[in-house]
Amino acid sequence: MKMSHENKKVYKRKRNKIISFRATEGEARLLDRKVEISGLTKQNYIISSLTSPPVSIKADYRLEDKFALEIFRLAKVVKKYGRLEEEDQEILRFLIEIYYEIKKEKSL
């Protein structure tokens, strides 16, 4: 049974393009961690990072909890190994950026 043109639903989406790409395991973990810390969806995080760097993040109790957990995790890594791997250094830079954005928002 063929579907007639009258029965087809036509969706006009604002975002009608699907984008996928390949990444290394490390790059994927880094992206996932940044997305988790930001509290945004992966789609919104990537679009925001492309259209308006730095990524705009709203500070709330969930962000503060994620922020604290990630700082604690990084501190444990430094305590255990004496240094951070490149991936963790990138996460630390990201956390510092978030910290300064939150500090700037609170001073306004």
FIKOLZA-1660 file (N, C-alpha, C; in steps of 0.1 Angstrom, whole numbers, plus 5000, padded with zeros to 4 digits):
% residues 108
   i   px   py   pz ch aa at
   1 5008 4988 5000  A  M  N
   1 5000 5000 5000  A  M CA
   1 5009 5012 5000  A  M  C
   2 5007 5021 4990  A  K  N
   2 5015 5033 4989  A  K CA
   2 5009 5044 4996  A  K  C
   3 5017 5053 5002  A  M  N
   3 5012 5064 5009  A  M CA
   3 5010 5076 4999  A  M  C
   4 4999 5081 4999  A  S  N
   4 4996 5093 4990  A  S CA
   4 5002 5105 4996  A  S  C
   5 5004 5115 4988  A  H  N
   5 5009 5128 4992  A  H CA
   5 5001 5135 5003  A  H  C
   6 4988 5132 5002  A  E  N
   6 4979 5138 5012  A  E CA
   6 4981 5133 5026  A  E  C
   7 4985 5120 5027  A  N  N
   7 4987 5114 5040  A  N CA
   7 5000 5117 5046  A  N  C
   8 5010 5122 5038  A  K  N
   8 5023 5124 5044  A  K CA
   8 5022 5137 5052  A  K  C
   9 5029 5137 5064  A  K  N
   9 5030 5149 5072  A  K CA
   9 5042 5156 5068  A  K  C
  10 5041 5169 5066  A  V  N
  10 5053 5177 5063  A  V CA
  10 5057 5185 5075  A  V  C
  11 5069 5183 5079  A  Y  N
  11 5074 5190 5091  A  Y CA
  11 5084 5201 5086  A  Y  C
  12 5081 5213 5090  A  K  N
  12 5090 5224 5087  A  K CA
  12 5098 5227 5100  A  K  C
  13 5109 5221 5102  A  R  N
  13 5117 5223 5114  A  R CA
  13 5126 5235 5112  A  R  C
  14 5128 5242 5123  A  K  N
  14 5138 5253 5122  A  K CA
  14 5152 5247 5120  A  K  C
  15 5155 5237 5127  A  R  N
  15 5168 5230 5125  A  R CA
  15 5165 5217 5118  A  R  C
  16 5166 5217 5105  A  N  N
  16 5163 5206 5097  A  N CA
  16 5175 5198 5092  A  N  C
  17 5187 5202 5096  A  K  N
  17 5199 5195 5092  A  K CA
  17 5205 5186 5104  A  K  C
  18 5208 5174 5101  A  I  N
  18 5215 5165 5110  A  I CA
  18 5230 5165 5108  A  I  C
  19 5237 5167 5119  A  I  N
  19 5252 5168 5118  A  I CA
  19 5257 5157 5127  A  I  C
  20 5266 5149 5121  A  S  N
  20 5273 5139 5130  A  S CA
  20 5288 5140 5126  A  S  C
  21 5296 5136 5135  A  F  N
  21 5310 5136 5132  A  F CA
  21 5318 5126 5141  A  F  C
  22 5330 5123 5137  A  R  N
  22 5338 5113 5144  A  R CA
  22 5347 5120 5154  A  R  C
  23 5350 5114 5165  A  A  N
  23 5359 5119 5175  A  A CA
  23 5367 5107 5181  A  A  C
  24 5378 5110 5187  A  T  N
  24 5386 5100 5194  A  T CA
  24 5378 5098 5207  A  T  C
  25 5382 5087 5214  A  E  N
  25 5376 5084 5227  A  E CA
  25 5378 5096 5237  A  E  C
  26 5390 5101 5237  A  G  N
  26 5394 5112 5246  A  G CA
  26 5386 5125 5243  A  G  C
  27 5384 5128 5230  A  E  N
  27 5376 5139 5225  A  E CA
  27 5362 5138 5229  A  E  C
  28 5357 5126 5228  A  A  N
  28 5343 5123 5231  A  A CA
  28 5341 5124 5246  A  A  C
  29 5350 5119 5254  A  R  N
  29 5349 5120 5269  A  R CA
  29 5350 5135 5273  A  R  C
  30 5359 5142 5267  A  L  N
  30 5360 5157 5270  A  L CA
  30 5347 5164 5267  A  L  C
  31 5342 5162 5255  A  L  N
  31 5329 5168 5251  A  L CA
  31 5318 5164 5261  A  L  C
  32 5317 5151 5264  A  D  N
  32 5306 5147 5273  A  D CA
  32 5308 5153 5287  A  D  C
  33 5320 5154 5292  A  R  N
  33 5322 5160 5305  A  R CA
  33 5319 5175 5305  A  R  C
  34 5323 5182 5294  A  K  N
  34 5319 5197 5293  A  K CA
  34 5304 5199 5293  A  K  C
  35 5297 5190 5285  A  V  N
  35 5283 5191 5284  A  V CA
  35 5276 5188 5297  A  V  C
  36 5281 5178 5304  A  E  N
  36 5275 5175 5317  A  E CA
  36 5277 5186 5327  A  E  C
  37 5289 5192 5327  A  I  N
  37 5292 5203 5337  A  I CA
  37 5283 5215 5333  A  I  C
  38 5282 5218 5320  A  S  N
  38 5274 5230 5316  A  S CA
  38 5259 5229 5319  A  S  C
  39 5254 5217 5320  A  G  N
  39 5240 5215 5323  A  G CA
  39 5231 5217 5310  A  G  C
  40 5238 5219 5299  A  L  N
  40 5230 5220 5286  A  L CA
  40 5229 5207 5279  A  L  C
  41 5221 5206 5269  A  T  N
  41 5220 5194 5261  A  T CA
  41 5233 5195 5252  A  T  C
  42 5237 5183 5247  A  K  N
  42 5248 5183 5238  A  K CA
  42 5246 5192 5226  A  K  C
  43 5234 5192 5220  A  Q  N
  43 5231 5200 5209  A  Q CA
  43 5232 5215 5212  A  Q  C
  44 5226 5219 5223  A  N  N
  44 5227 5233 5227  A  N CA
  44 5241 5237 5231  A  N  C
  45 5249 5228 5237  A  Y  N
  45 5263 5232 5240  A  Y CA
  45 5271 5234 5228  A  Y  C
  46 5270 5225 5218  A  I  N
  46 5277 5227 5206  A  I CA
  46 5273 5239 5198  A  I  C
  47 5260 5241 5196  A  I  N
  47 5255 5253 5189  A  I CA
  47 5260 5265 5196  A  I  C
  48 5259 5266 5209  A  S  N
  48 5263 5278 5217  A  S CA
  48 5278 5280 5215  A  S  C
  49 5286 5270 5216  A  S  N
  49 5300 5271 5214  A  S CA
  49 5304 5276 5200  A  S  C
  50 5296 5273 5190  A  L  N
  50 5299 5277 5177  A  L CA
  50 5294 5291 5174  A  L  C
  51 5283 5295 5180  A  T  N
  51 5277 5308 5176  A  T CA
  51 5280 5319 5186  A  T  C
  52 5283 5316 5198  A  S  N
  52 5286 5327 5208  A  S CA
  52 5296 5323 5219  A  S  C
  53 5308 5320 5214  A  P  N
  53 5318 5317 5224  A  P CA
  53 5320 5328 5234  A  P  C
  54 5323 5326 5247  A  P  N
  54 5322 5314 5254  A  P CA
  54 5308 5309 5256  A  P  C
  55 5306 5296 5259  A  V  N
  55 5293 5291 5261  A  V CA
  55 5286 5297 5273  A  V  C
  56 5274 5301 5271  A  S  N
  56 5267 5308 5282  A  S CA
  56 5260 5298 5291  A  S  C
  57 5264 5298 5303  A  I  N
  57 5259 5288 5313  A  I CA
  57 5252 5296 5324  A  I  C
  58 5240 5291 5328  A  K  N
  58 5233 5297 5339  A  K CA
  58 5237 5290 5352  A  K  C
  59 5241 5298 5362  A  A  N
  59 5245 5293 5375  A  A CA
  59 5233 5290 5383  A  A  C
  60 5232 5277 5388  A  D  N
  60 5222 5273 5397  A  D CA
  60 5228 5262 5406  A  D  C
  61 5220 5257 5415  A  Y  N
  61 5225 5247 5425  A  Y CA
  61 5230 5235 5418  A  Y  C
  62 5224 5231 5407  A  R  N
  62 5229 5219 5400  A  R CA
  62 5243 5221 5394  A  R  C
  63 5245 5233 5388  A  L  N
  63 5258 5236 5383  A  L CA
  63 5268 5237 5394  A  L  C
  64 5265 5243 5405  A  E  N
  64 5274 5243 5417  A  E CA
  64 5278 5229 5421  A  E  C
  65 5268 5220 5422  A  D  N
  65 5271 5206 5426  A  D CA
  65 5281 5200 5416  A  D  C
  66 5278 5201 5403  A  K  N
  66 5286 5195 5393  A  K CA
  66 5300 5201 5393  A  K  C
  67 5301 5214 5395  A  F  N
  67 5313 5221 5396  A  F CA
  67 5322 5216 5408  A  F  C
  68 5315 5215 5419  A  A  N
  68 5322 5210 5431  A  A CA
  68 5327 5196 5429  A  A  C
  69 5319 5187 5424  A  L  N
  69 5323 5173 5422  A  L CA
  69 5335 5172 5412  A  L  C
  70 5335 5180 5402  A  E  N
  70 5346 5180 5392  A  E CA
  70 5359 5185 5398  A  E  C
  71 5358 5196 5406  A  I  N
  71 5370 5202 5413  A  I CA
  71 5375 5191 5422  A  I  C
  72 5366 5185 5430  A  F  N
  72 5371 5174 5439  A  F CA
  72 5377 5163 5432  A  F  C
  73 5372 5159 5420  A  R  N
  73 5378 5148 5413  A  R CA
  73 5392 5152 5408  A  R  C
  74 5393 5164 5403  A  L  N
  74 5406 5168 5398  A  L CA
  74 5416 5169 5409  A  L  C
  75 5412 5174 5421  A  A  N
  75 5421 5175 5432  A  A CA
  75 5426 5161 5436  A  A  C
  76 5417 5151 5435  A  K  N
  76 5421 5137 5439  A  K CA
  76 5432 5132 5428  A  K  C
  77 5430 5136 5416  A  V  N
  77 5439 5132 5405  A  V CA
  77 5453 5138 5408  A  V  C
  78 5453 5151 5411  A  V  N
  78 5465 5158 5414  A  V CA
  78 5472 5152 5426  A  V  C
  79 5464 5149 5436  A  K  N
  79 5470 5144 5449  A  K CA
  79 5476 5130 5446  A  K  C
  80 5470 5122 5438  A  K  N
  80 5474 5108 5435  A  K CA
  80 5486 5108 5425  A  K  C
  81 5486 5116 5415  A  Y  N
  81 5496 5115 5404  A  Y CA
  81 5505 5127 5404  A  Y  C
  82 5502 5138 5411  A  G  N
  82 5510 5150 5411  A  G CA
  82 5509 5159 5399  A  G  C
  83 5500 5155 5390  A  R  N
  83 5498 5164 5378  A  R CA
  83 5485 5159 5371  A  R  C
  84 5481 5167 5362  A  L  N
  84 5469 5164 5354  A  L CA
  84 5472 5161 5340  A  L  C
  85 5465 5151 5334  A  E  N
  85 5467 5148 5320  A  E CA
  85 5461 5159 5312  A  E  C
  86 5464 5160 5299  A  E  N
  86 5460 5170 5290  A  E CA
  86 5444 5172 5290  A  E  C
  87 5437 5161 5290  A  E  N
  87 5423 5161 5290  A  E CA
  87 5417 5168 5303  A  E  C
  88 5423 5164 5314  A  D  N
  88 5419 5170 5327  A  D CA
  88 5423 5185 5328  A  D  C
  89 5434 5188 5322  A  Q  N
  89 5439 5202 5321  A  Q CA
  89 5428 5211 5314  A  Q  C
  90 5423 5205 5303  A  E  N
  90 5413 5212 5295  A  E CA
  90 5400 5214 5303  A  E  C
  91 5396 5204 5311  A  I  N
  91 5385 5205 5320  A  I CA
  91 5387 5215 5330  A  I  C
  92 5399 5216 5336  A  L  N
  92 5402 5226 5346  A  L CA
  92 5401 5240 5340  A  L  C
  93 5406 5242 5328  A  R  N
  93 5405 5255 5321  A  R CA
  93 5390 5259 5319  A  R  C
  94 5382 5249 5315  A  F  N
  94 5368 5251 5313  A  F CA
  94 5361 5255 5327  A  F  C
  95 5365 5248 5337  A  L  N
  95 5359 5252 5350  A  L CA
  95 5363 5266 5355  A  L  C
  96 5376 5270 5352  A  I  N
  96 5380 5283 5355  A  I CA
  96 5372 5294 5347  A  I  C
  97 5370 5291 5335  A  E  N
  97 5362 5300 5326  A  E CA
  97 5348 5301 5332  A  E  C
  98 5342 5290 5336  A  I  N
  98 5328 5291 5342  A  I CA
  98 5329 5299 5355  A  I  C
  99 5339 5296 5364  A  Y  N
  99 5340 5304 5376  A  Y CA
  99 5340 5319 5374  A  Y  C
 100 5348 5323 5364  A  Y  N
 100 5349 5338 5361  A  Y CA
 100 5336 5343 5356  A  Y  C
 101 5329 5335 5348  A  E  N
 101 5316 5340 5343  A  E CA
 101 5306 5341 5354  A  E  C
 102 5306 5331 5363  A  I  N
 102 5297 5332 5375  A  I CA
 102 5300 5344 5383  A  I  C
 103 5313 5346 5386  A  K  N
 103 5317 5357 5394  A  K CA
 103 5313 5371 5387  A  K  C
 104 5315 5371 5374  A  K  N
 104 5311 5383 5367  A  K CA
 104 5296 5386 5368  A  K  C
 105 5288 5375 5366  A  E  N
 105 5273 5376 5367  A  E CA
 105 5269 5381 5381  A  E  C
 106 5275 5376 5391  A  K  N
 106 5271 5380 5405  A  K CA
 106 5275 5394 5408  A  K  C
 107 5285 5399 5402  A  S  N
 107 5289 5413 5404  A  S CA
 107 5281 5423 5397  A  S  C
 108 5273 5419 5388  A  L  N
 108 5264 5428 5380  A  L CA
 108 5252 5433 5388  A  L  C
% end
